[in-house]
Amino acid sequence: MGRDVTRWIGVGAVAIALMVFAGQTAASAQSAGRPDGVTPTTPSAAYLMGRIASFHSDYDSAADFLVAALDNDPDRPLLIDSAFDVLVRAGRLDEALPLAERILVRRPNNQLAQTVVLINRIGEGDLEGALAEMDAIEFDGIEIFVMPLVRAWLEASTQDMEAANQTLDAYAEETGLGSIAVFHRALILDAAGDTEAALAAYREAEDLARSGRLVIALGSLYERLGRTAEAEQLYADYEADNPSTVLSEFELDRIARGEPAPAMVATPQDGIAEALYQTALALTIEGAPQYALIYAQLSQFLRPGFAPGSLLLGDIFAALEQDRLALAYYQQVPDDSLAWWQAQLKAARVLQSLGRSADAVAALTDLAAARQDRGDAMIAIGDVMREEQRYADAVHAYDEAYERAPDAVADDWSFFYRRGIALERAQIWDRAESDLQHALELNPDHAHLLNYLGYSWIDRGENVEEAERLIRRAVELLPDDGYIVDSLGWVYFRTGRLDDAVQWLERAVELLPDDAVINDHLGDAYWVVGRRAEARFQWRRALNASDTSDEPGLAERIEDKLRDGLHNPPFLDGVAIETNAANDAGVPNTTH
């Protein structure tokens, strides 16, 4: 069913993402941010409110409640463990540390407590003590992707570069993340002042996987070696491969102003913070924000004010639907940092999620006016307008974005998909069809894109065979997606295969029982096979949910069917009706 305009995100394994890195009710507590002024009357109430806040990822409020409960019952292990966990996720490491030490007395192998104590020791500058402490810890799970990097930095900091190299070689072999290992070897050498060896390692890492972080680090070294022309070429090449990036222009503008390039990592603490940041970024890409949050907070603890870290924390809290916290972190990103532009775009997105669409558009309009050579702020305005169902305005914004920066979106399937949706909804079908087909050329196996174009064709009675092929492929890719299953049922209905239509539309309703259009489709199918009472039941369900649908005129059409029945089923012209569930002649009875 093509009316669902879902968000799409890339999902991958941690290893792959690292390579790329390269009372007051819970609902009210969640919507209001921290529930200031709410005071639980008993320790039990504080504990329950803390658990509810934690369930909704409002970790700062959860920490307040659980610490209050712990103050009243300081020796209860459950309270110690619960308070410690949320304090870490809230980024309140100073408060979490004494609880970590108490947990380790009782459970000496608690990995999170061990990690917090270790990171605190590193933050205090006791690198030799931290390395000795690591020898007593057996890390597993996600930690195998980050703790060897921490060890290598600690080994290098104690002048044992041979041990650090051995650790990094073993890490590459055991995880398959050779590019990460070589990148950190380069950072370690760079921080130690061995610039020639660092340069060779950076180039080796670049051959394995070029990333934005690598470009920044290598470009910085080029500049500090007086090889500015090579740095400028590196930035220009990266922009050519990533037309929408702000990285290249940021660095080139800095060079033009005569400002020196800082080293990406100056201390072992910064290098360890970088490893933790990369792990958090990978987990965020993988779709595991709860775990990403821990590493992001540990990274920020070691490197306070790290702008990419603040941006990432905003992304994590946005993924956890803690919009106010996300907005606060985005707004922490300083305006003189590389991360600022993306933070502003994302802050506007959060403003929309908070119901402040006018504020979002105003902020994006200011960004678009400030940078008329860029199209991303206009794309963001188009996204807001599309989700507000202001489709003509969305088309206008997308068109202006394309006019401003055609190269930045030339290979971006998602741009043409989003503009195609807005065009179709604005009833500008010729352009919509062209955009959707172009998006499909760029990304031929995206299930929702296949579904949207196929459903649109079926609904218009055009390219029926190709539409069915696209939708069948979408079902293969996402067999449990209710919208796509509905589309296949609607194909069967429009082409007269009514038994199959009922079967697939019933399945779609099972998957998405509250969707108005899907219930309406099943009602139509029931009616034409003679199951009139069930048809009216489905239409009533559809009518009750119609205020959540962006389908124009849906409520009015359903009301007409409830009053008069379905006299003219929308079969495609010339189809042969196939059914065993209607009358003896095999033709559905469509009279009232």
Secondary structure, DSSP 8 states (H G I E B T S, - for coil): -TT----------HHHHHHHH----HHHHHHTSS-TT---SSHHHHHHHHHHHHHTT-HHHHHHHHHHHHHHSTT-HHHHHHHHHHHHHTT-HHHHHHHHHHHHHH-TT-HHHHHHHHHHHHHTT-HHHHHHHHTT----GGGGGTHHHHHHHHHHHTT-HHHHHHHHHHHHHHHS-HHHHHHHHHHHHHHHT-HHHHHHHHHHHHHH---HHHHHHHHHHHHHTT-HHHHHHHHHHHHHH-TT-SHHHHHHHHHHTT-----S--SHHHHHHHHHHHHHHHHHHHT-HHHHHHHHHHHHHHSTT-HHHHHHHHHHHHHTT-HHHHHHHHHHS-TTSTTHHHHHHHHHHHHHHTT-HHHHHHHHHHHHHH-TT--HHHHHHHHHHHHTT-HHHHHHHHHHHHHH-HHHHTT-HHHHHHHHHHHHHTT-HHHHHHHHHHHHHH-TT-HHHHHHHHHHHHHHT-SHHHHHHHHHHHHHH-TT-HHHHHHHHHHHHHTTBHHHHHHHHHHHHHHSTT-HHHHHHHHHHHHHTT-HHHHHHHHHHHHHHGGG---TTHHHHHHHHHHH--SS----TT---B-SSS-TTS------
